[in-house]
Amino acid sequence: MGTGRPKSAPSLQDSGGGTSMERLWGLLQGAKRLSPVPSQTIYKHVEGTQQGRLQEEEEDGEEVAEPPAHFCPMELRGPEPLGPRPGRQNLGLWAAAGRRAIPYLVLMALLIFTGAFLLGYVAFRGSCQACGDDVLVVSEDVNYETSPDSHQGTLYWSDLQAMFLRHLGEGSLEDTIRQTSLRKRVAGSAGMAALAQDLRAALLRQKLDHVWTDTHYVGLQFPNRAHPNTLHWAGEPGKQLPLEDPDVYCPYSATGNATGELVYAHYGRPEDLQHLRALGVEPTGRLLLVRLGLISFAQKVASAQDFGARGVLIYPDPADFSQDPHKPGLSSHRAVYGHVHLGTGDPYTPGFPSFNQTQFPPVQSSGLPSIPAQPISADIASLLLRKLEGPVTPQEWQGRLSSSPYRLGPGPGLQLGVNNNRVSTPINNIFGCIEGRSEPDHYVVIGAQRDAWGPGTAKSAVGTAILLELVRTFSSMVSNGFRPRRSLLFISWDGGDFGSVGSTEWLEGYLSLLHLKAVVYVSLDNAVLGDDKFHAKTSPLLISLIENILKQVDSPNHSGQTLYEQVAFNNHSWDAEVIQPLPMDSSAYSFTAFAGVPAVEFSFVEQDGQAYPFLHTKEDTYDNLHKMLQGRLPAVAQAVAQLTGQLLIRLSHDHLLPLDFGRYGDVVLRHISSLNEFSGDLKARGLTLQWVYSARGDYIRAAEKLRKEIYSSEESDERLMRMYNVRIMRVEFYFLSQYVSPADSPFRHIFLGRGDHTLGALLDHVRLLRSSGSKALRTASSGVAPVLTFEESHFRRQLALLTWTLQGAANALSGDVWNTDNNF
């Protein structure tokens, strides 16, 4: 199709080089002799299959015939004089050289074109943060606009990184940690009120757009000074066991007296209690002695309650802490503080924000225990262990408190009396905000607990100091021309030691707003509990971004290595070493499981998972933390600040949000693989998991479709980028079950939450196909009412809740209703 070269036109090679040039020269000379005036050379564009060729035409006031088709288009001559021309032989030589150069010139043009195309493609690919892999990485060439009033030029990622590190290095992080840890700051105390005023004043001194305070009136439990908690042998009320520190208690414990024989139950996990029962020692109707660690105080008490125990004593065993003689250890007479509400927020106003004058319904959180609990010291626990009889514990249950082996019990009867008081207490959350330039209604939130039961250096002083340093650093960056695309929201929480009360009440008060506006939450709590290993407790959406940032932050204790090189040194699967699920005792948990906002909490910990021994004790001082880290506390805290700050820059300033929305496809697959082993049992009953498989497939296809859309779009299209960002930032919210009530099941997340709607609950129920008496295992992992046998109707309901939540996530990620299909 189309026009081509005339068939009669021979090539120069076909006609011979010299003969062709002689004939051409004769034609030109004849034409010039007929022309009365000197000729002009004109080049015109020739249409056809050989577009872009130039053709020579003699202009003498009238139309002239085209030269022969074998004329060489690359030989472009200017005007020539009339008359005979000497040197025709030299002309032929030049023409021959020109013919030989044609292929090389064409090849060179192709190479230049190809190189320019590849260079342009690479530049575009570097600027497109969604191209290629799931990791949405900012290229060094990506520019970051400055604020309109700035006199500084375009900022690139490397410029912002250098600016951030320069201003961060000007701070006094170590002094802030020390000074904060010296302040008495129990929630609701006068010392806390004074600290809150000082912190608000510090925020007002920075270049922030907004600073404000939210006050909540919450129900907190405190020890009863007139009637302290007691522990004594049953039948011998005058023979009390000394509780060395009356200030140490378990907030939200049930009050009253509990009497029963004592049984040792390891960590008090459901599997421990199940094993205890299998060994012939029944926990029902008894007091349980359990070790600190592995799970929270609240989970220990909830498990004990599910197994019918009457009360719980929790103690720190030296075997769970570092045995390094060069590091300090917890005194044997110290008990450890910890709340026992299996939930977050004010348990007396579940699902409702505790603002003043709010009328609350007369309900309490289902996570409040009905049995009493009390912390005791290692000294008291050692005395109790020596009284136990019965079989020797399994080897892995042995501790370091007694020269003789631990026994399971039972032992003599004990009576535990708990007399804590509930007090309505005002708490204050303090906020500071840097408004975003392009998307000010999208918030990147960073928070740290401010209160502490004791000195609280590791618990909250480090996080508070890092928060203040980040506020100062970003404020300085704003003064030097930086302006984030999205708003940065800095928050200091109150009531954290009672179960993330301040953060949860704020979420409850603004839930309908925050799930539309909050992009990510970053927690600074428990940031430095050691210096050997690094953990990130996070939503899957942030894993790829964390990996990228770890490669840009220096390790605080391995010179010449990045944090990524440190964690991946002995483990090629870095995420198996670093990534952990969000625990309920973290403020980040409520953001994800309750509000549907992706969240992360960073922590440096001791090697081999050894716990920081002073957490939640009166020995959590600056000196002990400094000694524990052997003088590296400032360096480790600085590393956390660097990591967090660079994460905030990426989240607040990338054109496209760097959240890996495809990761949840892998999460679903991992959970489904656990269900696959029961497919035969289900098939025998005429049941199938095919709906879940189909919903997962739809989610993966929707994620891939969105990724391709982003790949083919222009990053400079602000409207399109905002549309994509809205879809990406709500992915976590899509996994909150829309089929259960937030008041009845506040943690609606199907992977991280608690309740019948979760994938964990479904898995626990399916396990009942092969075993009986799995009551406790199911109760602990999913937080649902115990069921002893498999119920088909109940299974169908669970499957429907899970499937349609997952299918809804896939539909929402697809975008528009005309792009979705709900047929399985």
C-alpha positions in Angstrom: 0.0 0.0 0.0 1.1 3.6 -0.5 3.5 5.2 -3.0 6.9 3.9 -3.6 10.0 4.5 -5.7 9.3 4.2 -9.5 10.1 0.8 -10.8 12.3 2.2 -13.6 14.6 4.0 -11.2 17.8 2.0 -10.9 20.1 2.4 -7.9 23.5 4.0 -8.1 25.0 0.7 -7.5 23.1 -0.9 -10.3 24.1 1.7 -12.9 27.7 2.1 -11.9 29.2 5.0 -10.0 31.2 6.8 -12.7 28.8 6.4 -15.6 25.9 7.7 -13.5 27.8 10.8 -12.4 28.8 11.6 -16.0 25.3 11.5 -17.2 24.1 13.6 -14.3 26.8 16.2 -15.0 25.7 16.5 -18.6 22.1 17.0 -17.7 22.9 19.8 -15.3 25.2 21.6 -17.7 22.5 21.5 -20.4 20.0 23.0 -18.0 22.3 25.8 -17.0 23.1 26.7 -20.6 19.3 27.2 -21.2 19.0 29.5 -18.2 19.5 33.2 -18.8 20.2 33.9 -15.1 22.3 32.2 -12.4 20.4 29.3 -10.8 19.3 29.0 -7.1 19.2 25.7 -5.3 15.9 25.0 -3.5 15.2 22.0 -1.2 11.7 20.7 -1.0 10.0 18.0 1.1 9.2 14.8 -0.9 6.1 12.9 0.3 5.8 9.2 0.0 7.4 6.2 1.5 10.8 8.0 1.6 9.6 10.9 3.8 12.2 13.3 4.9 14.3 13.1 1.6 15.5 16.4 0.2 15.2 17.0 -3.5 17.0 19.6 -5.5 15.1 21.9 -8.0 16.3 24.5 -10.4 14.2 27.7 -10.1 14.2 30.0 -13.2 10.7 31.4 -13.0 9.1 28.4 -14.6 8.5 24.7 -13.6 11.4 22.4 -14.3 11.2 18.6 -14.5 12.3 16.6 -11.6 15.9 15.2 -11.8 16.3 11.5 -12.5 15.3 9.1 -9.8 18.8 7.9 -9.4 20.0 11.3 -8.3 21.7 10.9 -4.9 19.7 12.9 -2.3 22.6 13.2 0.1 24.7 15.2 -2.4 23.4 18.7 -1.8 25.1 21.3 -4.0 24.9 25.1 -4.0 24.8 27.4 -7.1 27.5 26.8 -9.8 28.9 29.2 -12.4 28.0 28.9 -16.0 30.6 27.6 -18.5 32.9 24.6 -18.5 33.9 23.2 -15.1 37.4 21.8 -14.5 38.1 18.9 -12.1 35.2 16.6 -13.1 37.3 13.6 -12.1 37.8 15.0 -8.6 34.0 15.5 -8.4 33.4 11.8 -9.2 35.8 10.8 -6.5 33.9 12.9 -3.9 30.6 11.5 -5.1 31.8 7.9 -4.7 33.0 8.7 -1.2 29.6 10.2 -0.4 27.9 7.0 -1.6 30.1 4.9 0.6 29.3 7.1 3.6 25.5 6.8 3.2 25.1 3.6 5.2 27.3 4.9 8.0 25.4 8.2 8.2 22.1 6.3 8.4 23.4 4.0 11.1 24.7 6.9 13.1 21.3 8.6 12.8 19.6 5.5 14.1 22.1 5.2 17.0 21.5 8.8 18.0 17.8 8.3 17.8 17.9 5.1 19.8 20.1 6.6 22.5 17.9 9.7 22.8 14.8 7.4 23.1 16.4 5.3 25.8 17.6 8.3 27.7 14.1 9.8 27.7 12.5 6.5 28.7 14.9 6.1 31.6 14.3 9.6 32.8 10.5 9.1 32.6 10.7 5.8 34.3 12.8 7.3 37.1 10.2 10.0 37.7 7.3 7.5 37.6 7.2 6.1 41.1 4.8 3.3 40.2 6.8 1.9 37.3 8.2 -1.6 37.4 8.4 -3.2 40.8 6.1 -2.9 43.7 8.6 -0.6 45.4 7.7 2.9 44.5 11.1 4.6 44.6 11.9 8.2 44.2 14.6 8.7 41.7 17.5 11.0 42.4 16.3 13.1 39.4 12.8 13.7 40.8 12.3 17.3 41.7 10.5 18.7 44.7 9.0 22.1 44.3 9.8 24.7 46.9 7.3 27.0 48.6 6.1 30.0 46.5 7.9 32.5 48.7 11.2 30.7 48.6 14.2 32.1 46.7 15.7 28.7 46.4 15.7 26.7 43.2 14.2 23.2 42.6 14.9 20.7 45.3 15.7 17.1 44.4 15.4 14.1 46.7 19.1 14.3 47.5 18.8 18.0 48.3 15.9 17.3 50.7 17.7 14.4 52.3 20.8 16.5 52.9 18.7 19.4 54.2 16.9 17.2 56.6 20.1 15.6 57.9 21.8 18.9 58.3 19.0 20.5 60.3 18.5 17.3 62.4 22.2 17.3 63.4 21.7 20.8 64.9 19.5 19.5 67.7 20.1 18.3 71.3 18.3 15.0 71.3 20.2 13.5 74.2 19.5 16.5 76.5 15.8 16.4 75.6 15.6 12.7 76.5 17.3 13.2 79.9 15.2 16.3 80.8 11.9 14.6 79.9 12.7 11.4 81.9 13.2 13.6 85.0 9.7 15.0 84.8 6.9 13.2 86.8 4.2 12.7 84.2 1.6 10.2 85.3 -1.6 10.8 83.3 -3.9 13.2 85.0 -1.2 14.4 87.5 -0.1 18.0 88.1 3.3 17.1 86.7 1.7 16.0 83.5 -0.3 19.2 83.2 2.9 21.3 83.6 4.7 19.2 81.0 1.8 19.6 78.5 2.0 23.3 78.8 5.8 23.3 78.3 5.4 21.1 75.2 2.7 23.2 73.7 4.9 26.3 74.2 7.7 24.5 72.5 5.5 23.8 69.4 4.4 27.5 69.3 8.0 28.6 69.1 8.4 26.6 65.8 7.2 27.6 62.3 4.0 25.6 62.4 0.7 26.5 60.8 -1.5 25.3 63.7 -1.0 24.3 67.3 -3.9 23.2 69.5 -4.9 20.8 72.4 -7.7 18.3 72.7 -9.0 17.4 76.2 -10.7 14.1 77.0 -12.3 13.0 80.2 -11.6 9.4 80.7 -12.0 6.7 83.3 -8.6 5.6 84.7 -7.8 3.1 87.5 -5.4 4.0 90.3 -4.3 2.2 93.5 -6.4 2.7 96.6 -4.1 4.4 99.1 -6.4 3.6 102.0 -6.8 0.0 101.1 -3.8 -1.3 99.1 -3.9 -4.6 97.2 -3.0 -7.7 99.2 -1.7 -11.2 98.8 -1.7 -13.8 101.6 -2.0 -17.5 102.3 -5.6 -18.7 102.3 -7.0 -19.2 105.8 -4.2 -17.1 107.2 -5.2 -13.4 106.7 -2.6 -12.2 109.1 0.2 -13.9 107.2 0.6 -11.6 104.3 3.1 -11.9 101.5 4.7 -8.5 101.1 3.9 -6.6 97.9 7.0 -4.4 98.1 5.7 -1.4 96.1 2.0 -0.5 96.6 2.2 1.8 93.5 2.7 -1.2 91.2 -0.7 -2.5 90.0 -2.7 -3.6 86.9 -5.1 -0.9 85.7 -8.5 -2.2 84.8 -8.2 -5.4 86.8 -11.4 -6.6 88.3 -11.6 -5.6 92.0 -12.4 -7.9 94.9 -10.9 -11.1 96.4 -10.0 -14.3 94.6 -9.0 -17.5 96.4 -7.6 -20.7 94.9 -4.6 -23.1 94.7 -1.6 -21.8 92.9 -0.6 -23.2 89.5 2.5 -22.3 87.3 1.4 -21.6 83.7 4.6 -20.4 81.9 3.7 -17.2 79.9 0.0 -17.7 80.2 -0.6 -18.1 76.5 -3.5 -20.2 75.3 -1.2 -23.0 74.1 0.5 -22.9 77.5 -2.8 -23.4 79.3 -3.8 -26.1 76.8 -0.5 -27.9 77.5 -1.0 -27.5 81.2 -4.3 -29.2 81.0 -2.9 -32.0 78.8 -0.2 -32.6 81.5 -3.0 -33.3 84.0 -3.0 -29.9 85.8 -6.4 -28.2 85.6 -6.2 -24.3 85.6 -10.0 -23.9 86.3 -10.8 -22.5 89.7 -7.1 -21.7 90.5 -4.8 -18.8 90.7 -2.2 -18.7 87.9 1.4 -17.7 88.3 2.7 -16.5 84.8 5.9 -15.0 83.5 6.2 -11.6 81.9 6.8 -11.5 78.2 5.8 -12.8 74.7 2.2 -11.5 75.0 0.6 -8.5 76.8 -0.7 -8.5 80.4 -4.2 -8.2 78.9 -3.8 -11.3 76.8 -2.5 -13.3 79.7 -5.5 -12.4 81.9 -8.0 -12.9 79.1 -6.6 -16.4 78.4 -6.7 -17.3 82.1 -10.3 -16.1 82.3 -11.2 -18.2 79.3 -9.8 -21.3 81.0 -11.7 -20.6 84.2 -8.9 -19.3 86.4 -9.9 -17.1 89.3 -6.9 -14.7 89.3 -3.5 -14.0 87.8 -0.1 -13.1 89.3 2.5 -11.8 86.8 6.2 -11.7 87.6 9.5 -11.0 85.7 11.7 -14.1 85.4 15.5 -13.4 85.0 15.6 -16.0 82.2 13.7 -13.6 79.9 16.4 -10.9 80.2 20.0 -10.5 79.1 22.5 -12.4 81.1 25.4 -10.1 80.0 27.3 -9.1 83.2 28.3 -5.8 81.6 24.7 -4.7 81.3 22.4 -3.7 84.2 19.6 -6.0 85.3 16.2 -5.5 87.0 16.3 -5.7 90.8 14.7 -8.8 92.2 12.3 -6.8 94.4 10.9 -4.8 91.5 7.5 -5.7 90.0 6.4 -4.6 86.5 3.3 -2.4 85.8 0.8 -3.2 83.0 -2.8 -2.6 82.2 -5.1 -5.6 81.6 -7.8 -4.1 79.3 -8.0 -6.3 76.2 -8.5 -3.3 73.9 -7.6 0.3 73.6 -9.0 3.6 74.7 -11.4 4.4 77.6 -13.0 1.0 78.5 -16.0 2.8 80.1 -17.0 4.6 76.8 -16.3 1.9 74.1 -16.8 3.2 70.6 -17.6 6.8 71.8 -15.1 9.7 72.2 -14.7 10.9 75.8 -15.3 14.6 75.3 -16.8 16.6 78.1 -20.6 16.8 78.4 -20.9 13.7 76.1 -23.8 11.4 77.2 -22.5 7.9 77.3 -24.6 4.7 77.2 -24.2 2.5 80.4 -21.9 0.0 78.8 -18.3 -1.2 79.3 -15.8 -2.7 77.0 -16.0 -6.4 76.5 -12.2 -6.4 77.0 -12.4 -5.7 80.7 -11.5 -8.8 82.7 -13.8 -10.3 85.3 -10.9 -11.7 87.4 -8.3 -9.8 89.4 -4.7 -9.5 88.4 -1.6 -8.2 90.2 2.1 -7.8 89.4 4.6 -9.3 91.8 8.4 -9.2 92.1 10.8 -12.0 91.3 11.5 -12.4 95.0 7.8 -13.1 95.8 7.5 -15.4 92.8 10.5 -17.4 93.9 8.9 -17.9 97.3 5.7 -19.1 95.7 7.5 -21.4 93.3 9.2 -23.2 96.1 5.7 -24.1 97.6 4.5 -25.8 94.4 4.1 -29.5 94.2 3.1 -31.8 91.3 5.0 -32.7 88.2 8.1 -31.0 87.0 7.5 -28.5 84.2 8.8 -29.2 80.6 12.4 -28.1 80.1 11.4 -25.1 78.1 9.2 -23.8 80.9 12.1 -23.7 83.4 13.3 -20.3 84.6 16.2 -18.9 86.7 14.5 -18.2 90.0 15.2 -21.4 91.9 18.0 -23.9 92.2 15.4 -26.6 92.2 13.3 -27.4 89.0 10.1 -25.5 88.6 6.9 -27.6 89.2 3.5 -27.1 87.8 1.6 -27.3 91.1 -0.9 -27.1 92.5 0.4 -25.5 95.6 -1.1 -24.0 98.8 -4.2 -21.9 98.6 -3.7 -18.1 98.1 -6.0 -15.1 98.4 -5.5 -12.1 96.2 -7.3 -8.8 97.0 -7.4 -6.0 94.5 -8.9 -2.6 95.5 -8.1 -0.2 92.6 -10.2 2.9 92.2 -11.8 4.3 89.0 -11.2 8.0 88.6 -12.6 10.4 85.9 -9.4 12.1 84.7 -8.8 14.8 82.1 -6.0 14.0 79.6 -4.6 16.3 76.9 -3.4 15.5 73.4 -1.2 18.2 71.9 -1.1 18.9 68.1 1.1 20.8 65.7 0.7 21.0 62.0 2.6 22.0 58.9 0.0 22.4 56.1 0.7 20.8 52.8 1.0 22.7 49.6 -0.9 20.6 47.1 -2.9 18.2 49.2 -3.4 19.9 52.6 -6.4 17.8 53.4 -4.3 14.6 53.4 -2.4 14.1 56.7 0.8 12.2 57.4 0.5 11.7 61.2 3.3 11.1 63.6 2.8 10.6 67.3 4.5 9.7 70.6 3.2 8.9 74.0 4.1 11.6 76.6 2.9 10.1 79.9 4.7 7.5 82.0 3.9 5.5 85.1 7.5 5.8 86.3 10.5 7.6 84.9 9.6 6.1 81.5 12.8 6.9 79.6 12.4 4.1 77.1 8.7 4.0 77.2 8.0 7.7 76.4 10.9 10.1 77.0 12.8 8.9 73.9 9.8 9.1 71.7 8.8 12.5 72.9 12.3 13.8 72.4 12.4 12.4 68.8 9.0 14.0 68.1 10.2 17.4 69.3 13.4 17.1 67.2 11.4 16.2 64.1 9.1 19.2 64.7 12.1 21.5 65.0 13.9 20.0 62.0 10.9 20.2 59.6 10.2 23.7 60.8 13.7 24.7 59.9 13.3 23.1 56.5 10.1 25.1 55.9 12.1 28.3 56.8 14.6 27.2 54.1 12.2 26.7 51.3 10.7 23.3 51.8 7.0 22.8 51.7 5.5 19.3 51.7 2.7 18.3 49.3 0.6 16.8 52.2 0.2 18.1 55.7 2.4 16.8 58.5 0.5 16.3 61.8 2.7 16.0 65.0 0.9 14.7 68.1 1.9 14.1 71.7 -0.5 11.6 73.3 -1.6 11.4 76.9 -2.9 8.3 78.7 -0.8 5.8 76.7 0.2 3.7 79.7 -3.5 2.9 80.2 -3.9 1.3 76.8 -3.4 4.1 74.1 -6.3 6.0 75.7 -5.4 9.4 74.2 -4.9 8.2 70.7 -7.9 6.0 70.6 -10.3 8.6 72.0 -9.0 11.0 69.3 -9.7 8.4 66.6 -13.2 7.8 68.0 -13.9 11.5 68.0 -12.8 12.1 64.4 -13.2 8.6 62.8 -15.6 9.7 60.0 -13.0 12.4 59.0 -9.8 10.6 59.5 -10.5 7.6 57.3 -10.8 10.0 54.4 -7.8 12.2 55.3 -5.2 10.3 57.3 -2.6 8.8 54.9 -0.3 7.0 57.4 0.5 6.9 61.1 4.0 6.6 62.4 4.5 5.8 66.1 7.6 6.7 68.1 6.7 4.7 71.2 9.2 2.0 72.4 11.6 3.2 69.8 14.8 2.4 71.7 14.7 -0.8 73.8 18.2 -2.0 72.8 20.7 -1.5 70.0 21.3 -4.9 68.4 18.3 -5.7 66.3 15.8 -3.6 64.4 12.1 -4.3 64.1 9.3 -2.6 62.2 5.8 -3.5 63.3 3.8 -2.4 60.4 1.0 -2.6 57.9 2.0 -4.6 54.7 1.4 -1.4 52.7 4.6 0.2 54.1 7.0 -2.8 53.8 8.5 -1.8 50.4 9.0 1.8 51.5 10.6 0.8 54.7 13.1 -1.4 52.8 14.0 1.5 50.6 14.6 3.9 53.5 16.6 1.3 55.4 19.1 1.3 52.6 19.7 5.1 53.1 20.2 5.2 56.9 23.5 4.3 58.5 23.6 1.7 61.2 24.2 3.2 64.6 26.4 0.3 65.8 27.9 -1.2 62.6 30.3 1.3 61.1 30.2 1.5 57.3 26.9 -0.4 57.0 23.4 0.8 56.3 20.5 -0.5 58.5 19.5 -2.7 55.6 22.9 -4.3 55.3 22.9 -4.8 59.1 19.5 -6.6 59.1 20.2 -8.6 55.9 23.7 -9.6 56.8 22.9 -13.1 58.1 19.4 -13.4 56.5 18.6 -12.9 52.9 14.9 -12.6 53.7 15.3 -9.2 55.4 11.5 -8.8 56.0 11.4 -12.1 57.9 14.0 -10.6 60.2 12.5 -7.1 60.5 8.8 -7.1 59.8 6.3 -7.9 62.6 2.5 -7.5 62.9 1.2 -4.5 64.9 0.6 -5.5 68.6 -2.5 -4.4 70.4 -0.5 -2.6 73.1 0.9 -0.1 70.4 -0.9 3.1 69.6 -0.3 2.2 66.0 -2.7 -0.8 66.4 -5.8 1.3 66.7 -5.0 3.4 63.7 -5.0 0.3 61.5 -7.4 -2.2 63.2 -9.9 0.4 64.2 -9.6 3.3 61.8 -8.2 1.6 58.7 -5.1 3.8 58.5 -1.8 2.1 57.6 0.6 2.4 60.5 4.2 1.6 61.6 6.1 1.5 64.9 10.0 1.2 64.8 12.0 -0.4 67.6 15.6 -1.2 68.3 15.8 -4.2 70.6 18.3 -6.5 72.3 19.8 -9.5 70.5 17.9 -12.8 70.5 14.7 -11.0 71.4 15.7 -10.4 75.0 13.3 -7.9 76.6 14.4 -4.5 77.9 14.2 -5.3 81.7 13.2 -1.9 83.0 10.2 -1.2 80.8 7.2 -0.2 82.9 9.2 -0.1 86.1 10.6 2.6 88.4 14.0 1.7 87.1 13.3 2.8 83.5 15.7 5.8 84.0 18.0 7.6 81.6 21.1 6.1 83.3 19.9 2.5 83.0 18.9 2.9 79.4 22.3 4.6 78.6 24.2 1.8 80.4 22.1 -0.9 78.7 23.1 0.5 75.3 26.7 0.9 76.6 26.7 4.6 75.7 25.1 4.3 72.3 21.7 5.8 73.3 22.2 9.1 71.4 23.4 7.3 68.2 20.5 4.9 68.2 17.9 7.6 68.9 19.5 9.6 66.1 19.1 6.6 63.7 15.4 6.4 64.6 15.0 10.1 63.9 16.8 9.8 60.6 14.7 6.8 59.5 11.5 8.4 60.6 12.2 11.7 59.0 13.1 10.3 55.6 10.0 8.2 55.7 7.9 11.3 56.5 9.5 13.2 53.5 8.6 10.4 51.2 5.1 10.1 52.5 4.4 13.8 52.6 6.1 14.9 49.4 6.1 12.1 46.7 3.7 12.9 43.9 2.4 9.4 44.1 1.9 7.9 47.5 4.6 5.2 48.0 2.2 2.6 49.4 2.5 -1.0 48.0 -1.2 -1.8 47.5 -0.3 -5.1 45.9 1.2 -6.6 49.1 -2.2 -7.6 50.5 -2.5 -10.2 47.7 0.5 -12.0 49.2 -1.0 -11.6 52.7 -4.3 -13.3 51.6 -2.3 -16.0 49.9 -0.3 -16.7 53.0 -3.5 -17.1 55.1 -5.3 -19.1 52.5 -2.4 -21.6 52.4 -3.2 -22.3 56.1 -6.8 -23.1 55.1 -5.8 -25.4 52.2 -5.0 -28.3 54.4 -8.6 -28.5 55.5 -10.1 -28.4 52.0 -10.6 -32.2 52.0 -12.5 -32.0 55.3 -14.7 -29.2 54.0 -15.4 -31.0 50.7 -16.6 -34.0 52.6 -19.2 -31.8 54.1 -20.1 -30.2 50.8 -18.4 -27.0 51.7 -15.7 -25.1 49.7 -13.4 -22.1 50.1 -13.7 -21.2 46.4 -15.3 -17.8 47.2 -12.3 -16.7 49.1 -9.9 -17.8 46.3 -12.0 -15.9 43.8 -12.1 -12.7 45.9 -8.3 -12.9 46.3 -7.9 -13.3 42.5 -10.1 -10.2 41.9 -8.0 -8.2 44.4 -4.8 -9.1 42.6 -6.2 -8.3 39.2 -7.5 -4.9 40.5 -4.1 -4.1 42.0 -2.4 -5.0 38.7 -4.8 -3.0 36.7 -4.3 0.1 38.9 -0.5 -0.3 38.6 -0.7 -0.4 34.8 -2.9 2.7 34.9 -0.4 4.6 37.0 2.5 3.3 34.8 0.9 4.8 31.7 -0.1 8.1 33.2 1.7 11.5 33.5 3.1 12.4 36.9 2.6 16.0 36.1 -1.2 15.6 35.9 -2.1 16.8 39.4 -5.7 15.9 39.1 -4.9 12.3 38.0 -2.3 11.9 40.7 -4.7 13.0 43.4 -7.3 10.5 42.2 -4.8 7.7 42.3 -3.6 8.8 45.8 -7.1 8.7 47.1 -7.6 5.1 45.9 -4.2 4.1 47.3 -4.5 5.7 50.7 -7.9 4.0 51.4 -6.7 0.4 50.7 -6.3 -0.3 54.4 -9.8 1.0 55.1 -11.2 -1.4 52.5 -10.1 -4.3 54.8 -12.4 -3.1 57.7 -15.5 -5.3 57.6 -18.5 -3.2 56.7 -20.8 -6.0 58.0 -20.1 -5.7 61.8 -20.8 -2.8 64.1 -17.9 -0.7 65.3 -19.5 -0.5 68.7 -19.7 -4.3 69.0 -16.5 -5.1 67.1 -14.3 -2.0 67.1 -11.3 -3.8 65.6 -13.0 -4.6 62.2 -9.8 -5.3 60.2 -10.2 -8.8 58.8 -6.5 -9.6 59.1 -5.4 -7.7 62.2 -8.7 -7.3 64.1 -10.5 -9.4 66.7 -13.9 -10.9 66.2 -16.0 -13.4 64.2 -15.4 -11.5 60.9 -11.6 -12.1 60.9 -9.6 -14.6 58.9 -8.1 -15.8 62.1 -11.5 -16.6 63.5 -12.4 -18.6 60.3 -9.1 -20.5 60.6 -9.7 -21.3 64.2 -13.2 -22.6 63.4 -12.0 -24.8 60.6 -9.4 -26.4 62.9 -12.3 -27.7 65.0 -13.0 -30.2 62.1 -10.0 -32.2 63.3 -9.9 -31.5 67.1 -12.2 -31.0 70.0 -11.5 -28.9 73.0 -9.8 -26.1 71.0 -11.8 -23.5 72.9 -8.9 -21.5 74.2 -6.9 -21.5 71.0 -9.8 -20.0 69.1 -10.7 -17.5 71.8 -7.2 -16.1 72.1 -6.3 -15.7 68.4 -9.6 -14.2 67.3 -11.3 -12.8 70.4 -14.7 -14.5 69.8 -17.0 -16.5 72.1 -15.7 -20.0 72.5 -17.2 -22.8 70.3 -16.3 -26.4 71.0 -17.5 -28.1 67.8 -17.6 -27.2 64.2 -20.9 -25.5 63.2 -21.7 -25.4 59.5 -24.1 -22.5 59.6 -21.6 -20.5 61.6 -18.9 -21.3 59.2 -21.0 -20.2 56.2 -21.6 -16.8 58.0 -17.9 -16.3 58.7 -17.0 -17.2 55.1 -19.6 -14.7 53.8 -18.3 -11.9 56.1 -14.7 -12.5 55.1 -15.4 -13.0 51.3 -17.4 -9.9 50.8 -15.0 -7.7 52.7 -12.2 -9.0 50.5 -14.4 -8.6 47.4 -15.3 -5.1 48.5 -11.6 -4.2 48.7 -11.1 -5.5 45.2 -14.0 -3.6 43.9 -12.9 -0.3 45.6 -9.4 -0.7 44.2 -10.8 -1.2 40.7 -12.1 2.4 40.8 -15.6 2.7 39.2 -18.7 0.6 39.3 -18.5 -0.1 35.6 -15.1 -1.6 36.1 -16.2 -4.2 38.6 -17.8 -7.6 38.5 -19.2 -9.3 41.6 -19.9 -12.7 39.9 -17.7 -15.5 41.3 
